[in-house]
Amino acid sequence: MDGDARLWDTREFVAQWNAATEAHLVHQLQQVLNDMVAKGVLPSLSQPEIERLAPMFVHALQVAAARDGGAHAAIQYLAEATASRKTAG
């Protein structure tokens, strides 16, 4: 029983760690995207647009970094994520 509790604690810790890490990366990417907009590297994006895009891009980077991932997998993820969203307007 004690081993089961430790396993659950470990899984919970890993889940919380992954969530915190992802939130940190999203925040960092939002700052980079804001800087890119300010310097004219990207076209004008509103703060809500940046906040909507950053988590998708972070997830795409995680897909690319995965053992069975890569650039193709990341682009496929972005294509699928885009297709699943409603179009604006």
C-alpha positions in Angstrom: 0.0 0.0 0.0 2.8 2.4 0.9 4.4 1.8 -2.5 1.1 2.7 -4.3 1.0 6.0 -2.4 4.5 6.8 -3.3 3.8 6.0 -7.0 0.7 8.3 -6.9 2.7 11.0 -5.3 5.4 10.7 -8.0 2.8 10.8 -10.8 1.2 13.8 -9.2 4.5 15.5 -8.8 5.5 14.9 -12.4 2.1 16.1 -13.6 2.4 19.3 -11.5 6.0 19.8 -12.6 5.1 19.4 -16.3 2.2 21.9 -15.9 4.5 24.4 -14.2 7.2 24.0 -16.8 4.7 24.4 -19.6 3.2 27.6 -18.0 6.8 29.0 -17.6 7.6 28.3 -21.2 4.4 29.8 -22.4 5.1 33.0 -20.4 8.6 33.1 -21.9 7.3 32.7 -25.4 4.7 35.4 -24.9 7.5 37.8 -23.9 9.5 36.8 -27.0 6.5 37.2 -29.3 5.8 40.6 -27.7 9.4 41.6 -28.4 9.2 40.3 -32.0 6.1 42.4 -32.6 7.7 45.5 -31.0 10.8 45.1 -33.2 8.8 44.6 -36.4 9.9 41.0 -36.8 6.2 39.8 -36.7 3.2 41.7 -37.9 1.1 43.4 -35.2 -0.5 40.8 -32.9 -2.7 41.8 -30.0 -2.0 40.5 -26.5 -5.0 38.1 -26.7 -3.7 36.7 -30.0 -0.2 36.2 -28.4 -1.8 34.6 -25.4 -3.8 32.2 -27.7 -0.8 31.4 -29.9 1.9 30.8 -27.3 0.5 27.6 -25.8 0.0 26.1 -29.2 3.6 26.9 -30.2 5.0 25.6 -26.9 3.1 22.4 -27.5 4.4 22.2 -31.0 8.0 22.6 -29.8 7.4 19.8 -27.2 6.1 17.6 -30.1 9.2 18.4 -32.1 11.5 17.5 -29.2 9.8 14.2 -28.4 11.6 11.0 -29.2 9.2 10.2 -32.1 8.6 13.8 -32.9 10.4 16.2 -35.1 9.6 19.3 -37.3 7.1 17.3 -39.4 5.2 16.1 -36.3 5.2 19.7 -34.9 3.8 21.1 -38.2 1.2 18.3 -38.3 0.2 19.2 -34.8 -0.2 22.9 -35.7 -2.2 22.0 -38.8 -4.5 19.8 -36.8 -4.9 22.4 -34.0 -5.7 25.0 -36.6 -8.2 22.8 -38.4 -10.0 22.0 -35.1 -10.6 25.7 -34.2 -13.4 27.8 -35.5 -12.5 30.5 -38.0 -12.8 34.1 -36.8 -15.4 36.3 -38.3 
